[in-house]
Amino acid sequence: MCARLRAALVLLLALATVSSAPEGPEDERLRRIPVIHSHGGRLDVTLHITAGRRVLPRGVSFVTRMYNASVPGVPGPTLAVRPGDRVSITLVHTRAGHTR
């Protein structure tokens, strides 16, 4: 499986996890998740991958990948497309002192 497809699948799984979170204190944070919409049948987006800490209700925390981490604890933006849209995702992986 190519790296781009694998990263896209990880992103979709992460977003599915966030959208299925139970109601509670996280609701306000979930309302602030950025949404990137397609225009003219295309969605061209660059996602910057960094490591971030995710804290779940009940105090469970772990380090995970974050995409364009503008809202602390949220794995990435929502990508809004319509059937038939073309999607192009550029991934930029940043580690301390390195960019790939």
ZIBELHU-V467132 format. One record per residue. N is the residue number from 1. SS is DSSP state (a for helix, b for strand, c for the rest). PHI is phi in degrees with one decimal (999 if undefined). Layout:
n=(N;N)
ss=(SS;SS)
phi=(PHI;PHI)
This chain:
n=(1;2;3;4;5;6;7;8;9;10;11;12;13;14;15;16;17;18;19;20;21;22;23;24;25;26;27;28;29;30;31;32;33;34;35;36;37;38;39;40;41;42;43;44;45;46;47;48;49;50;51;52;53;54;55;56;57;58;59;60;61;62;63;64;65;66;67;68;69;70;71;72;73;74;75;76;77;78;79;80;81;82;83;84;85;86;87;88;89;90;91;92;93;94;95;96;97;98;99;100)
ss=(c;c;a;a;a;a;a;a;a;a;a;a;a;a;a;a;a;a;a;c;c;c;c;c;c;a;a;a;a;a;a;c;c;c;b;b;b;c;b;c;c;b;b;b;b;b;b;b;b;b;b;b;b;b;b;c;a;a;a;c;b;b;b;b;b;b;b;c;c;c;c;c;c;c;c;c;c;b;b;b;c;c;c;c;c;b;b;b;b;b;b;b;b;b;b;c;c;b;b;c)
phi=(999;-70.9;-61.4;-65.6;-64.9;-60.3;-64.5;-64.2;-66.1;-61.7;-61.7;-63.2;-65.6;-64.1;-65.9;-65.0;-63.4;-66.7;-70.1;-99.7;-64.2;-68.8;-66.7;158.4;-60.2;-75.5;-53.4;-62.8;-64.0;-66.2;-68.3;-95.0;-62.1;-63.8;-118.4;-109.3;-98.6;-75.3;-137.4;60.3;82.1;-136.0;-130.5;-112.3;-140.0;-110.9;-111.2;-95.2;-94.0;-136.6;-88.6;-151.5;-94.6;-111.7;-114.3;-91.4;-57.3;57.7;79.1;-78.2;-134.0;-158.4;-92.8;-143.8;-79.2;-123.2;-118.9;49.7;-66.1;-94.1;-115.7;-53.3;83.9;-102.1;-66.0;170.2;-75.7;-87.9;-99.8;-103.8;-130.7;-113.8;-54.1;91.8;-65.8;-95.2;-118.7;-125.7;-116.8;-102.6;-104.1;-118.9;-96.5;-113.0;-120.0;-47.5;81.5;-132.9;-130.8;-125.5)
